[in-house]
Every structure is written in structure tokens, then in C-alpha cells.
């Protein structure tokens, strides 16, 4: 019996207080890191949307210059953008301009579209009804 008690006393390990302190430190670090990571995803999504919309706008202008008419859908730009059928908007959220500030909104659309302005006769690439000018970093 004495030998069993001696073995238990000799064992080392973490106390409950030490484990709780480590958990608290990990929680504090996570609460600081998670917002930074999620805002990084928003900026990356916004940058991708801006890049895609500008590329599609350029392809629309080239299409119009070559063919003398406006494309009816994004798939018509296959000769101007490589693999256009696989150009899809990202999932998640992105930033749009709201006056001088920015607002984070969820991306709802699953494809880019082309909208026509009957007054000016222009065609612009859109995502969720917004052009490249409405997105911001």
C-alpha cells in the first residue's frame, strides 16, 4: 500500500489551474485571429469580383468592336476570355461602396451577367446587379 501511494505522489502532470490558463490564452488568441482571417477572405473575394468584372467589361468592348453588336450573355465572350464558362464568382461576402464607406454584403449570384443601359447603349458586366464601380477594397 505504501508503494502505491509513493507512485501516485511521484507522478507529475498539469494542474487544473494550468490547463484553464492555457485554454484562456488560446481563446484570447483565437478571438483576435478569427476576425483578421475572415476580413482577409472578404478582401480576397472583393478583389476577385473586381478582376472578373473588369475582364468581362473589356471582353464586351472587344466583342462589340469585332462584331458590331453587344453580346447577349457572358457565354458569348468565349473567344475573348479563356474558359469563360468556368469563370464563377466566389462564395462568401465582399465589400461594396456605400458613399465614403464600405459595406460587407453576401454574394448571392452564382454567375456573372451582362446588363444593358438602353439610354447610353452600353453593356456592363454585373454581379448581383452591381457593376465593377460599386465594389471596393
Long-range contacts (C-beta under 8 A, 24 or more apart in sequence): 41-92, 41-93, 42-92, 42-93, 42-94, 42-95, 42-104, 43-95, 43-137, 44-90, 45-90, 45-92, 45-93, 45-94, 45-107, 46-94, 46-95, 46-135, 46-136, 46-137, 47-137, 48-89, 48-90, 49-89, 49-90, 49-94, 49-107, 49-127, 49-135, 50-132, 50-135, 50-137, 52-87, 52-89, 52-112, 52-125, 52-127, 53-112, 53-125, 53-126, 53-127, 53-131, 53-132, 53-135, 54-125, 54-132, 55-81, 55-87, 56-81, 56-87, 56-112, 56-114, 56-125, 57-124, 57-125, 57-131, 57-132, 59-84, 60-114, 60-123, 60-124, 60-125, 64-123, 70-114, 70-116, 70-123, 71-114, 71-123, 72-114, 73-113, 73-114, 74-111, 74-112, 74-113, 74-114, 74-125, 87-112, 88-112, 89-127, 94-135, 95-135, 95-136, 95-137, 96-130, 96-134, 96-135, 96-136, 97-133, 97-134, 97-135, 97-136, 102-136
